[in-house]
Amino acid sequence: MTSVNENTVAVGLDNGFSNTKVCVNFGLNDVKEVNVPSVAIKIERGDALTRNIIPMYVDDSGEWLVGNGAIRISSNIRPITKSTKYESDEYRVHALYALAKTGVTDVQICAGSSLQHFAANRDEIQRRIMSWSGKYKNIKIRRAVVIPEPYGTYYDMAIDFNGTVVNGLDQAHIGIIDVGGNTVDLLELDNGRMTPKIVGLEEGIFRAYNDLYAKLCENKKYEDAITNVYNMKRVFDKGTLLVNGEEVDASKQIKESKKHFLTNLRRIIKDTWKTSGIEHVILTGGAAAYIADDLREGIPHISMPQDPVMANARGFCKYISRVHARNMAAG
């Protein structure tokens, strides 16, 4: 770790299987957030077909199309779903491209890891993040910290960007359900500390996306409208499929596609927390909005952060902001 100074800004990085989210705290209530699809395609240098497509990422590893630019040119693109995603070039490309969009040059980063892989991967993720320093747009990385992903939502809801406690969650017994693209994490916190009862699943909302993709592909009329699985996010958002410029109702297929995923999720929640006496249940992650109403049928007191998609990145940023403030105060 290199020395951190007063010009170093705090960054929360949630480099997920579906989207890469970055939150930057510039101080004085100046916060910037960026969200890009976790997709990157390496291309041949100077490829004429991609010359005018943006965004572009270029470093010593080659030229890459990132996010929506990559999605637009590929009909077969699939997300990286391995637990060792952090070892890939794509993980670095997603993160540094998103960071560059914020304009930062001198940073300390707090990132997350899924619960089931946190203990094994934390140190290596920190090392790799530190190794990115100076690799793109001259971004200097002073410090890297990795914490369990659902802790981001806890910090987002429990403290502000000055590190001040804003409600009683730090004194409560809470459960957090973090539903992402390829993982689901259940984290139980008692007075802000993890209990031994943690569960991580390698099956997220992409399970429902893939099921929906398969169902829609059964109808030949929809073939041109569903070029890749990433189109399914739009279908979930809108409840319709855009076919030849017309919106076609897809609510029945969406409901069927969520059914298996929700059945498994409800069972895991029940088995994990049935005797825990949890006071608050918080639903977060990129898929939270898609399943909140369904889960409330069995958990009526479930709540969500204001923006569940960005909650972990924002919480990581608040956490590292507090660490920075304490270190500066201590000299």
Secondary structure by P-SEA (a helix, b strand, c coil): cccccccbbbbbbbccccbbbbbbcccccbbbbbbbccbbbbbcccccccccccccccccccccccaaaaaaacccccccccccccccaaaaaaaaaaaaaaccccbbbbbbbccccccccaaaaaaaaaaacccccbbbbcbbbbcccaaaaaaaaccccccccccccccccbbbbbbcccbbbbbbbcccccccbbbbbcccaaaaaaaaaaaaacccccccccccccaaaaaaaccccccccbbbbaaaaaaaaaaaaaaaaaaaaaaccccccccbbbbbcccccccaaaaaaccccccccccccaaaaaaaaaaaaaaaaaaaaac
